[in-house]
Amino acid sequence: MMHLLFLILLFLESLCHIQSSESNSPAGDNLATDGLPFPWSKVRLPNYIVPVHYHLLIHPNLTTLSFSGSVKIEIDVKNNTNWVVLHSKNLKIYTATVLDEHEVHLSDKTLSVLEYPLHEQIAIFSPKILTSGEKYFLYLEFGAPLSDGFYGFYKSTYRTKSGETRVLASTHFEPTSARMALPCFDEPVFKANYTVRIRRGPSHIALSNMPLEQTVEISNGLFEDHFEASVKMSSYLLAFIVCDFMSVSGLTATGINISIYAVPEKWHQTHYALEAALRLLEFYEQYFNILYPLPKLDLIAIPDFQSGAMENWGLTTYRETSLLYDPDISSASDKLWVTMVIGHELAHQWFGNLVTMDWWNDIWLNEGFARYMESVSVEAVYPELKVEDHFLDTCFGAIGRDSLNSSRPISSLAENPTQIKEMFDTVSYEKGACILHMLRHFLTDEGFQSGIIRYLRRFSYSNARNEDLWDSLIKTCSEEDFTAGEYCYSSTQATKNAYRFAGEHVDLKKMMNTWTLQKGIPLITVKRQGRKLHIGQERFLKIVLPDDPSWHSLQQGYLWHIPLTYKTSHSDHEVKHILDKKSDVLLLDKHVDWVKLNTDMNGYYIVHYDEEGWNALTELLKVNHTALSFKDRASLIHNAFQLVTAGRLSLDKALDLIAYLKSETHNVPLLQGLGYLQSFYKLIEKRKIADVTLNLKMYILQYFKDVIDKQSWSDDGMVSDRRLREEVLSLACDFDYTPCLEKAERLFVSWVKSNGTISLPTDVSETVYMVGAQDDSGWVYLLKQYGVSMCETEKSKFLSALTSSKDTEKLSRLLQLGMEGTVIKTQNLPSLIYMVARNPVGHFLAWDFVKKHWNELVEKFPLGSFGIREIIVGTVTQFSSAEELREVESFFKSIQEQVSQLRVIQVATENVEKNIVWLKRNLETMRTWLQGRLN
C-alpha cells in the first residue's frame, strides 16, 4: 500500500514538473482516456527525449487482416524526467517497459500507458527518474487491424486474371501516419536508425527500406526476414510491405541494385520503369555530386494507393498508373507521366530523405525541389520527351491558385495532422518549383547547382529550414570575385547575402523571403514612353478590381524583389533588372517597336502592358510570331486571359491576340489558346446559354479546322506532335465534329469486333472509347472491359470514357460502384466524382452525391487529404451562379465544426466567385465578338 501511495505522489509531482517547464496549459485541461491527467498539452512532442535506434518486429496476418509487433527504442534523455511521451494512433498497447543501458528493467511491474487520442499521443510513466545523459530503451508490444484506408499499415487487394482476390499489406506514413503502425516519435526532426524484422508466410515476400540480411524459419511455418540497419532518417520514411509480387532488377554504374516490383501478371509492364530509374538515379548522383547512400532502391506498384507515389528511403511506393508502362496501351503522355513521377521520387532521396525539412511548414523544401528536379532530370536524360513544354503548365497551375485571396505563403503555419496534410498542395509543389526555376535562372545553372550541393552536404542526415537554403546558396569569396560578379558574398560587404545581378548588389535571403513568406503573385505593369519604360508592381488578384473598396487593404504590405528580364525588337539578348520597389523607370538603349517582359516565362509574375504595348505584341504575333520563343508566345496568351479574368484586359483584346494561332506550329502556345477557348465553352455550356455555346463551338471548329484535319489517327511523330494529336482530336470529337466522330466510331466498332484484342493507336484510344461510350451497347462493353483489364492506365481511359455518357442513370451507377469499391477501386473515387462533375449533365449529380455521402467520404479520405480536396474542388468549381454559390456555402456551414480548418473550402468557393465574375464581365463581349467573326 505504501509503495502504491509513493507511486501516486511521484506521478503527480512529475506531472506538475513537466507541465510547468514544458507546457502552456495546466494538466487538468488534458484528460487521458482513463480520466487521468495527461502529462503533455502540446500537439508537438517534447524535445527532451530523442529516439536513437528503433528495433522493430512486425507480423501482419493477411488472413485476419491484423498485425502485431514489438519495438525497442533506444532513447537519449536530455532532461531528468519520469515521463516518455510519444505518438500512437489506433494501436492497442499490450506491454510497456523501460530498460537501462544494460537492458535491465527499471521496474518489476508493467508500466501503465496513458492515451490522449486528440493529439495521437501516449505517455509512459517510469517510477524511476530517467537521468539526463543516460541511455535507456523503451520497449512496447502492440497490435491493431490493418487499416482500411491508405495511411498507416494498410491492406491492399488485387484480382488475378482467373478472378482470385489476393491480399497484401503495405505502408504509407507521410505525413503523420507512422504512429498508426508502431508507437514512435513521429515528427521529421526525430531522425533515428531502424532495424526491421518482418514475419510472413512462405508464399509471400517482405520488403523494407534496407536489403535483406537473413531469413530465419520460425514456428507454425512462418519465416522471419531480418533487414540491415537503416541510415538515420525521419519516421515518415520508414516502410515495409508483405506481398507476393515479382520483380525485375538492374545495377547502376555505381553498383546500386534497382528493382521494380508489381503484381505477377503485370510484371511485363515494369521494364520501362527499370530503365528510367537506372538512368535517373545515375543522373542525380552526378548532378548532386553525392552518391545515393543505400545499397538498393526498390520501386513498387501498389494496387491501392491514394497519392501518385511516396519516396520512402530505399523502398519507393507508387500508384500503378505512375510506375507501370505498357507500350501497346500507354500513350506518349502516359510515358512522360511515369518518367516524371520516377524522377520526382528519386529526387526525394536527396531532397527530403538525406536533408529533411525541420517541420511541415517548410514541406516545400521537399516537394518544391522534387517537382522542379523531376523536370531538370527528365530534360537531361530524356530530351525527346520535351518536359520543358510541360513545365510551363506547372507554373500556370500555380498562378491559378496563387492569384486568389485564399492562397497561402509557401512557408505556412501547420500544426495538426489536417493542417499538415493540406500543405501537400499546389503552393508547395508547383509554386515551389516555379520560384526555384526563377532562382536557377537568376543564379545561372552553375551557381544554382553548386549552391544546392552545399545545402545537401551541410545538412546531410539532418533537418533544414527555409533560411538554411538561402544561406547555403551563398559561398564566401574574395572582394575581387564579388566585384567581378561571382555568385558569392564578401565578408567585407555590409550586406553579407549580396549577389551581383545585372550590376546590382542583391540580398538573396531578403529577396527570396518575399517569395516564400508572403502569399500571392506580383503583377508587373508596363508603360512605354519613348525610350523610357515605366514599370510598377502590385499584387495580382483575380476577382477584386482597383476601384473596389477592399482593393487597397488586399494590396497592403505586399512587395516582391523581382528579377525582371525583358527583350525588345532591337535586342536578341535578354536584359535583367531587379525591381525591389513599387515602381521604377528603365531606360532602353534605343527606340523600339515592342518590348516583352519575363523572357521565356522564367520569372514567377504576370505582365500587363498598356494599350500600345498589347497592340504591338498582337501585331508582332500576326506578322512574325517566331520573333518570340514558343514559351514567350504561350506566356503572352496565358497572361492575357488571366488579365481578362481579373477584369484588367478586355476579352476581345485577348481573343484578337490569339488570332495568329492559325499559323502557329508549336503545340504549347496552340494548346494554351485552345485550352482557354475550351474552358470558356465548358463554363458557358453549363449555364445553358445556347446561342453563345453554339457559336463558340462553331468558331473553334472553323478556326482550328486545319489543325484538326491534319492529325493522323496513329502514334507517329515526336512526343510534342503526339500530345497535340491527343488533345485536338479529343476536343474535335467532344464538339461533334463529323469527320472525327466517324473515324472514332469505325475504330471503336473494329476494336469491339476483335473483343478488345486489336491495339488502338495509344494517343487516340481514349477519344475512341469516349465516342463509343455514347451508345448503350458501347458503354456496357466498356464497363465489362474495365472489370477485366490488367492495365490500370487502360482502365483510367475506360473510366474517363464511361463518365462522358450523357445518361445520368449510367453516371449514378458509376458513382455507386465507386462507393462500393469493388469494380471501381476506392482509390479512384475522387477522380471519378470529378470526371462526373465536369460532364455538363453530371455536375449537380456529383455535388448531390458528395452531400449525401459526405460522412462516408471523410471516413475513406481523411480531412485535408488529397482525396477529399479533389472531391471538393472537383465538384464545387463547376458552379458559376450566385444561387449555386449560396447552396455550396450553406452545405459547408452545416458541417462547419468538422471542416472549419479546411483551407480548400475557401479555394473552392473563391473559384465559384471567379466563374460568376467572369460571366458577368465577359459574356456579352464574347457574344458580340463571336457574332462579328462568324458573320
Order of alpha helices (4+ residues) and beta strands (2+ residues): alpha-beta-beta-beta-beta-beta-beta-beta-beta-beta-beta-beta-beta-beta-beta-beta-beta-alpha-beta-beta-beta-alpha-beta-alpha-alpha-alpha-alpha-alpha-beta-alpha-beta-alpha-beta-beta-beta-alpha-beta-beta-alpha-beta-beta-beta-beta-beta-alpha-alpha-alpha-alpha-alpha-alpha-alpha-alpha-alpha-alpha-alpha-alpha-alpha-alpha-alpha-alpha-alpha-alpha-alpha
